[in-house]
Amino acid sequence: MNQQAMLEELETAAARLAVKVSYESLASSVGTGGLCRVRGEYRVIIDKRAQVGERVAALAQALAHVPDLSPELAAAPELSAPVRHLIRHYAALRRAS
């Protein structure tokens, strides 16, 4: 599966979970982006200059950190195996830290 297809699948999963994804200019000190909460709603902000692979990693990592939603998302049958694996990978890293 190519990275663009993975990104599109992750964006669709985020929308299903009511997690807004936006691409904005971020300062280099911020990194490629991440998850935040704005007015009680989850949002993922990703640097619009990030390469597709960086966008995939940032979005998968952010979705793995959404409390109470990541186990549901990681087990979702409509997600491809590579995307499920990526989300599980970041969720495991989160639990290990």
GUPAVEX-908087 format. One record per residue: residue in one letter; x, y, z of N, C-alpha, C, CB in turn. Coordinates in steps of 0.1 Angstrom, whole numbers. Glycine has a CB too. Example, Ala and Ser with C-alpha at 12.3 -4.5 7.8 and 13.67 -1.06 7.14 Angstrom:
[r a; [132; -57; 78]; [123; -45; 78]; [132; -33; 78]; [113; -45; 90]];
[r s; [128; -22; 71]; [137; -11; 71]; [129; 0; 79]; [141; -6; 57]];
//
This chain:
[r m; [9; -12; 0]; [0; 0; 0]; [9; 12; 0]; [-10; 0; 12]];
[r n; [6; 22; -9]; [15; 34; -9]; [11; 44; 2]; [14; 40; -23]];
[r q; [19; 53; 5]; [18; 62; 16]; [6; 72; 13]; [30; 70; 18]];
[r q; [3; 76; 1]; [-8; 85; -2]; [-21; 78; 2]; [-8; 89; -16]];
[r a; [-22; 65; -2]; [-34; 57; 1]; [-36; 56; 16]; [-34; 43; -6]];
[r m; [-25; 53; 23]; [-25; 52; 38]; [-30; 66; 44]; [-12; 48; 44]];
[r l; [-25; 77; 39]; [-29; 90; 44]; [-44; 92; 42]; [-21; 101; 37]];
[r e; [-49; 89; 30]; [-63; 91; 28]; [-72; 82; 37]; [-66; 87; 13]];
[r e; [-67; 70; 40]; [-74; 61; 49]; [-74; 66; 63]; [-68; 47; 48]];
[r l; [-63; 71; 67]; [-62; 77; 81]; [-71; 90; 82]; [-47; 81; 84]];
[r e; [-71; 98; 71]; [-80; 110; 72]; [-94; 106; 72]; [-77; 118; 59]];
[r t; [-98; 95; 65]; [-112; 91; 66]; [-115; 85; 80]; [-114; 80; 55]];
[r a; [-106; 78; 86]; [-108; 72; 99]; [-109; 84; 109]; [-96; 63; 103]];
[r a; [-101; 94; 108]; [-102; 106; 117]; [-116; 112; 116]; [-91; 116; 114]];
[r a; [-120; 114; 104]; [-134; 120; 101]; [-145; 112; 108]; [-136; 122; 86]];
[r r; [-144; 99; 106]; [-154; 90; 113]; [-154; 91; 128]; [-151; 75; 109]];
[r l; [-142; 94; 133]; [-141; 96; 148]; [-143; 110; 152]; [-128; 91; 153]];
[r a; [-147; 119; 143]; [-149; 133; 146]; [-137; 140; 151]; [-160; 135; 157]];
[r v; [-125; 136; 145]; [-112; 142; 148]; [-109; 151; 136]; [-101; 132; 151]];
[r k; [-109; 164; 138]; [-106; 173; 127]; [-91; 172; 123]; [-110; 187; 130]];
[r v; [-88; 171; 111]; [-74; 172; 106]; [-72; 184; 98]; [-70; 159; 98]];
[r s; [-62; 192; 101]; [-59; 204; 93]; [-44; 204; 90]; [-63; 216; 100]];
[r y; [-40; 210; 79]; [-26; 212; 74]; [-23; 227; 75]; [-24; 206; 60]];
[r e; [-14; 231; 83]; [-11; 245; 85]; [4; 246; 86]; [-17; 250; 98]];
[r s; [9; 259; 84]; [23; 262; 86]; [26; 262; 100]; [27; 276; 79]];
[r l; [36; 253; 104]; [41; 252; 118]; [55; 256; 119]; [38; 238; 123]];
[r a; [59; 262; 130]; [73; 265; 132]; [81; 252; 133]; [75; 273; 146]];
[r s; [93; 253; 128]; [102; 241; 128]; [104; 235; 142]; [115; 244; 121]];
[r s; [103; 243; 152]; [105; 238; 166]; [93; 230; 170]; [107; 250; 175]];
[r v; [82; 230; 164]; [70; 223; 168]; [71; 208; 162]; [57; 230; 162]];
[r g; [78; 206; 152]; [79; 193; 145]; [68; 192; 134]; [76; 182; 156]];
[r t; [64; 180; 131]; [55; 178; 120]; [40; 180; 124]; [57; 165; 114]];
[r g; [38; 181; 137]; [24; 183; 142]; [20; 173; 152]; [14; 182; 130]];
[r g; [7; 173; 156]; [2; 163; 166]; [-12; 166; 170]; [11; 164; 178]];
[r l; [-16; 159; 180]; [-30; 159; 185]; [-31; 170; 196]; [-34; 146; 191]];
[r c; [-43; 177; 196]; [-46; 187; 206]; [-61; 186; 208]; [-41; 201; 203]];
[r r; [-66; 193; 218]; [-80; 194; 221]; [-84; 209; 220]; [-84; 188; 234]];
[r v; [-93; 212; 212]; [-98; 226; 211]; [-113; 226; 214]; [-95; 232; 196]];
[r r; [-116; 234; 224]; [-131; 234; 228]; [-137; 221; 230]; [-138; 243; 218]];
[r g; [-129; 212; 236]; [-135; 198; 239]; [-135; 189; 227]; [-148; 200; 244]];
[r e; [-130; 193; 216]; [-129; 184; 204]; [-115; 181; 200]; [-137; 190; 192]];
[r y; [-112; 169; 196]; [-99; 165; 192]; [-96; 171; 178]; [-97; 150; 192]];
[r r; [-84; 175; 177]; [-79; 180; 164]; [-64; 176; 162]; [-80; 196; 164]];
[r v; [-61; 173; 150]; [-48; 170; 146]; [-43; 181; 136]; [-46; 156; 139]];
[r i; [-32; 187; 140]; [-26; 198; 131]; [-13; 192; 126]; [-24; 211; 139]];
[r i; [-12; 193; 113]; [0; 187; 107]; [6; 198; 98]; [-3; 175; 98]];
[r d; [20; 199; 98]; [27; 209; 90]; [24; 207; 75]; [42; 209; 93]];
[r k; [19; 217; 69]; [16; 215; 55]; [28; 213; 46]; [8; 227; 50]];
[r r; [40; 216; 51]; [52; 213; 43]; [57; 199; 45]; [63; 223; 47]];
[r a; [51; 191; 54]; [56; 178; 57]; [54; 169; 45]; [48; 172; 69]];
[r q; [63; 159; 43]; [62; 150; 32]; [50; 140; 35]; [75; 142; 30]];
[r v; [46; 132; 26]; [35; 123; 28]; [38; 113; 39]; [31; 116; 15]];
[r g; [49; 108; 39]; [53; 98; 49]; [53; 104; 63]; [67; 92; 47]];
[r e; [57; 117; 64]; [57; 124; 77]; [42; 126; 81]; [64; 137; 77]];
[r r; [34; 129; 72]; [19; 131; 75]; [13; 119; 80]; [12; 137; 62]];
[r v; [16; 107; 73]; [11; 94; 77]; [15; 91; 91]; [16; 83; 68]];
[r a; [28; 93; 94]; [33; 90; 108]; [26; 99; 118]; [48; 92; 108]];
[r a; [25; 112; 115]; [19; 122; 125]; [5; 119; 127]; [21; 136; 120]];
[r l; [-3; 115; 117]; [-17; 113; 119]; [-19; 99; 126]; [-24; 113; 105]];
[r a; [-12; 89; 122]; [-13; 76; 129]; [-10; 77; 143]; [-5; 66; 122]];
[r q; [1; 84; 146]; [5; 86; 160]; [-6; 94; 168]; [18; 94; 161]];
[r a; [-11; 104; 162]; [-21; 112; 169]; [-34; 104; 171]; [-25; 125; 160]];
[r l; [-38; 96; 161]; [-50; 88; 163]; [-48; 77; 174]; [-54; 82; 150]];
[r a; [-36; 72; 175]; [-33; 62; 185]; [-33; 68; 199]; [-19; 56; 183]];
[r h; [-33; 82; 200]; [-33; 88; 213]; [-46; 94; 217]; [-23; 100; 213]];
[r v; [-57; 92; 209]; [-70; 97; 212]; [-75; 87; 223]; [-80; 97; 200]];
[r p; [-77; 92; 235]; [-82; 84; 246]; [-95; 77; 243]; [-83; 92; 259]];
[r d; [-97; 65; 246]; [-109; 57; 245]; [-113; 54; 230]; [-120; 64; 251]];
[r l; [-106; 60; 221]; [-109; 57; 207]; [-99; 49; 200]; [-111; 70; 200]];
[r s; [-87; 49; 204]; [-76; 42; 197]; [-79; 27; 197]; [-63; 45; 204]];
[r p; [-83; 20; 208]; [-86; 5; 207]; [-97; 2; 196]; [-90; -1; 220]];
[r e; [-107; 10; 196]; [-118; 8; 186]; [-113; 10; 172]; [-130; 18; 189]];
[r l; [-104; 20; 171]; [-99; 24; 157]; [-89; 13; 153]; [-92; 37; 157]];
[r a; [-81; 8; 162]; [-71; -2; 158]; [-77; -15; 154]; [-61; -4; 170]];
[r a; [-89; -18; 159]; [-96; -30; 156]; [-106; -29; 145]; [-103; -35; 168]];
[r a; [-108; -17; 139]; [-118; -15; 129]; [-115; -23; 117]; [-118; 0; 125]];
[r p; [-125; -31; 113]; [-123; -40; 102]; [-122; -33; 88]; [-135; -50; 101]];
[r e; [-127; -21; 88]; [-127; -14; 75]; [-113; -8; 72]; [-137; -3; 75]];
[r l; [-104; -8; 82]; [-91; -3; 80]; [-82; -14; 74]; [-85; 2; 93]];
[r s; [-73; -10; 65]; [-64; -20; 59]; [-54; -25; 70]; [-57; -14; 47]];
[r a; [-49; -36; 67]; [-39; -42; 77]; [-27; -33; 79]; [-34; -56; 72]];
[r p; [-21; -27; 69]; [-10; -18; 72]; [-14; -6; 81]; [-4; -13; 59]];
[r v; [-26; 0; 79]; [-30; 11; 87]; [-33; 7; 101]; [-42; 18; 81]];
[r r; [-40; -4; 103]; [-42; -10; 116]; [-29; -12; 124]; [-50; -23; 116]];
[r h; [-19; -18; 116]; [-6; -21; 122]; [1; -9; 127]; [2; -29; 112]];
[r l; [0; 2; 119]; [7; 14; 122]; [1; 21; 134]; [6; 24; 110]];
[r i; [-12; 21; 135]; [-19; 27; 147]; [-16; 18; 159]; [-35; 27; 145]];
[r r; [-16; 5; 158]; [-13; -3; 170]; [2; -1; 174]; [-15; -18; 166]];
[r h; [11; 1; 164]; [25; 3; 167]; [26; 16; 176]; [33; 5; 154]];
[r y; [20; 27; 172]; [21; 39; 180]; [13; 38; 193]; [15; 51; 172]];
[r a; [3; 31; 194]; [-4; 29; 206]; [5; 21; 216]; [-18; 21; 204]];
[r a; [12; 11; 211]; [21; 3; 219]; [32; 12; 224]; [27; -9; 212]];
[r l; [38; 20; 216]; [48; 30; 220]; [43; 39; 231]; [53; 38; 208]];
[r r; [31; 43; 230]; [25; 52; 240]; [24; 45; 254]; [11; 57; 235]];
[r r; [19; 32; 253]; [18; 24; 266]; [31; 21; 272]; [11; 11; 263]];
[r a; [42; 20; 264]; [55; 17; 269]; [62; 29; 275]; [64; 11; 257]];
[r s; [58; 40; 272]; [65; 52; 277]; [59; 57; 291]; [64; 64; 268]];
//
